[in-house]
């Protein structure tokens, strides 16, 4: 065994989970090597949050995650909370702000977070190698990893290779392949937090409104126990995006219908329109809608969804017609043809089945020298910093176990 190339821990992947695990283990006295296939560490961190990195959410809880075992993430999240990560951010004098709903963003750039993690790794004497292709590996002790830069060995291996989302940023199925070699069950993967696309008549409407947004509440009535999400819906050339659509995409399957309340701020659309009719009987439907939507959105939806009422003044609308309009706006049902897929998905749903892992430290049951952390595991968060918090928490949980050895 080449002692120069032997480490206490090898971490595969220099993303959020891998770097947090590496720096924590390094500070705990372990000799750590990180192997990253990309030409720079933290690529997904750099592009996240529009370049400002939504690095955590102060309201993170187990209810913000999807998993076949909804209880699995609780232990790690409890041991490493958003406030632990915020403490490190404060120590590095990184300015940040709360945008909404507990989401924390860098004031300047996501580079601040990557540089913080790299500085911590340097202080902990963690070695990071980039542009490394893993050619082969032996997962029995000692672990042997044959790469394009030589063969390395270690007493422990941490798989933090992420998922399939955004392949140009480093997403790959490498972690799943390793898990399959070990005979582990892999929960079916699909793109999550991803925009919807349409190929039917809706596409023309959405394309015409590209760049505009309105607040909606959306759910998928065909998915049991799926929550509803109220936030902005963004029209794109291909379909629908924005926070509300990204959130519900993680609960949606091909062929299912979306139910969208286009006017969630109005408690009773029928009553609201009736009252407007009484006060302004000579006005038309577009003028009522323009109270709530941009003019071009109101006009386009009347043309597409309510064309039969386009030329009528409000005094000409019957009670039944008002009810029909209200139902069309508060319970609009449509069926996407699909999503934009992994190309733009923020996360990968599914992954290594948690039944094989310790919820306390993310080690493989029966093989305590192997760990799976971060996105490769069947734990996926909602939009808004929760996936980063899972990366930090799972990486920390594994590192604490490594330090204790």
C-alpha positions, -999 to 999 in steps of 0.1 A, spaced: 0 0 0 14 34 -11 11 54 22 14 87 3 -19 78 -15 -36 63 16 -62 84 35 -85 80 64 -114 91 41 -120 94 4 -149 116 -6 -163 112 -41 -177 145 -52 -169 181 -44 -204 194 -41 -223 207 -11 -225 175 8 -190 163 -1 -172 195 9 -191 199 42 -183 162 51 -147 166 41 -140 198 60 -158 185 91 -139 152 91 -106 171 84 -111 194 113 -118 163 134 -83 151 126 -89 128 97 -68 127 66 -92 134 38 -91 133 0 -118 147 -22 -121 134 -58 -141 155 -82 -147 147 -119 -154 184 -129 -128 211 -135 -140 231 -104 -156 223 -71 -191 233 -61 -205 239 -96 -241 235 -86 -235 258 -56 -222 285 -80 -252 285 -102 -278 281 -75 -302 309 -65 -296 329 -97 -259 330 -87 -265 341 -51 -270 306 -36 -301 300 -15 -278 283 10 -304 272 36 -339 278 49 -344 287 86 -377 268 86 -363 235 74 -380 205 88 -387 169 78 -420 180 63 -400 198 35 -387 166 21 -399 137 -1 -387 102 6 -401 66 7 -392 69 44 -403 104 55 -387 99 89 -353 91 77 -340 127 74 -351 137 109 -320 126 128 -294 144 105 -315 176 103 -318 177 140 -281 173 146 -271 200 120 -296 228 118 -296 258 96 -282 278 125 -251 257 125 -244 266 89 -253 302 95 -227 303 122 -200 293 97 -213 319 73 -211 346 100 -176 335 110 -165 342 74 -182 376 73 -204 367 44 -233 391 40 -267 375 34 -304 383 36 -337 365 40 -357 368 8 -390 352 18 -403 322 36 -371 317 55 -349 315 24 -314 328 29 -293 342 0 -259 357 -3 -259 394 -8 -230 393 -32 -224 359 -49 -226 322 -45 -188 323 -48 -188 334 -12 -202 300 -1 -178 280 -23 -148 300 -12 -159 295 25 -161 258 20 -127 256 2 -111 278 29 -124 255 56 -111 225 36 -77 241 33 -76 249 71 -85 213 77 -57 201 54 -82 184 30 -67 174 -4 -90 182 -34 -83 168 -68 -102 180 -98 -107 166 -133 -105 131 -119 -121 102 -137 -128 71 -115 -118 41 -136 -124 13 -111 -129 8 -74 -127 -20 -48 -152 -14 -20 -138 -39 5 -114 -27 31 -91 -9 24 -111 8 -3 -92 12 -35 -101 39 -60 -83 37 -94 -85 70 -112 -70 89 -141 -46 105 -116 -35 73 -99 -48 48 -74 -58 59 -39 -68 39 -9 -87 47 23 -103 32 54 -136 49 45 -154 59 13 -181 86 12 -202 87 -20 -214 123 -25 -217 122 -63 -251 139 -65 -279 130 -89 -287 132 -126 -299 169 -126 -281 194 -147 -255 171 -163 -235 201 -176 -229 210 -139 -216 176 -131 -248 156 -125 -243 119 -132 -255 84 -122 -221 73 -108 -233 70 -72 -263 49 -83 -239 26 -102 -218 20 -71 -249 13 -51 -261 -12 -76 -227 -30 -74 -234 -34 -37 -268 -49 -44 -287 -19 -30 -322 -10 -40 -324 22 -60 -357 41 -59 -367 52 -94 -352 85 -103 -369 114 -121 -364 151 -125 -377 173 -96 -381 210 -92 -384 214 -130 -405 234 -154 -434 219 -173 -437 217 -211 -468 216 -233 -473 205 -269 -511 212 -271 -529 244 -276 -517 257 -242 -482 261 -256 -493 290 -279 -509 308 -249 -479 303 -226 -454 313 -254 -473 345 -260 -471 354 -223 -434 343 -219 -418 363 -191 -450 373 -174 -460 358 -141 -490 357 -117 -496 343 -83 -514 309 -83 -522 280 -60 -515 246 -76 -520 210 -67 -520 176 -84 -554 161 -74 -544 127 -88 -514 124 -64 -524 112 -29 -513 134 0 -496 159 -24 -496 194 -9 -507 225 -27 -483 254 -34 -491 290 -36 -466 312 -53 -457 328 -86 -463 309 -119 -440 320 -147 -450 317 -184 -422 304 -207 -419 297 -244 -423 260 -237 -448 260 -208 -449 269 -171 -422 275 -145 -418 297 -114 -418 285 -78 -453 271 -77 -448 249 -108 -413 238 -97 -427 227 -63 -456 207 -76 -434 191 -103 -418 169 -76 -452 154 -69 -464 151 -105 -461 121 -128 -465 119 -166 -502 118 -176 -515 135 -144 -535 167 -143 -527 199 -126 -554 219 -108 -546 256 -107 -564 284 -88 -555 314 -109 -569 338 -83 -558 325 -49 -559 360 -34 -597 362 -39 -616 342 -13 -648 340 -33 -643 347 -70 -681 345 -77 -688 370 -51 -660 393 -61 -671 394 -98 -707 398 -88 -699 428 -66 -678 443 -94 -707 439 -118 -730 458 -94 -705 487 -91 -694 488 -127 -721 471 -149 -708 487 -182 -673 474 -178 -660 441 -193 -644 411 -179 -609 422 -188 -612 453 -167 -621 432 -137 -592 408 -142 -567 437 -147 -572 445 -110 -553 413 -103 -532 405 -134 -510 423 -159 -531 436 -188 -516 412 -214 -523 382 -191 -559 392 -186 -565 398 -223 -548 365 -233 -567 344 -209 -600 359 -219 -592 350 -255 -581 315 -246 -602 305 -217 -632 328 -216 -637 339 -252 -674 334 -251 -676 363 -226 -652 386 -244 -676 411 -259 -702 411 -231 -705 438 -205 -707 426 -170 -744 436 -167 -751 410 -195 -736 382 -175 -761 359 -158 -755 343 -124 -747 310 -141 -722 326 -164 -705 343 -135 -703 309 -117 -688 294 -149 -662 321 -151 -653 318 -115 -649 280 -118 -627 284 -148 -604 307 -130 -603 290 -96 -602 254 -108 -583 254 -141 -573 219 -150 -546 211 -176 -523 183 -184 -486 189 -192 -470 168 -219 -439 165 -197 -411 184 -180 -379 199 -192 -362 169 -176 -327 167 -160 -313 194 -183 -329 221 -161 -341 202 -130 -328 215 -97 -328 180 -81 -332 143 -87 -360 125 -70 -354 90 -58 -320 74 -53 -304 50 -29 -331 35 -7 -328 47 28 -336 12 42 -299 4 35 -285 33 54 -282 44 91 -304 75 96 -279 86 123 -247 87 102 -256 77 66 -233 47 67 -243 16 48 -258 -10 71 -234 -40 72 -206 -19 56 -199 9 81 -169 22 61 -192 32 32 -214 63 33 -240 78 9 -248 114 15 -266 143 -3 -287 141 -34 -277 105 -42 -299 93 -13 -337 91 -16 -343 123 2 -354 154 -19 -363 188 -5 -388 214 -15 -376 246 -33 -361 273 -11 -328 261 4 -340 228 19 -319 207 -4 -287 225 6 -297 220 42 -300 183 36 -265 183 19 -250 201 49 -268 179 75 -261 145 58 -225 155 52 -221 165 89 -237 133 102 -214 111 82 -183 132 92 -192 129 129 -192 91 126 -159 92 108 -143 114 135 -155 90 162 -137 60 146 
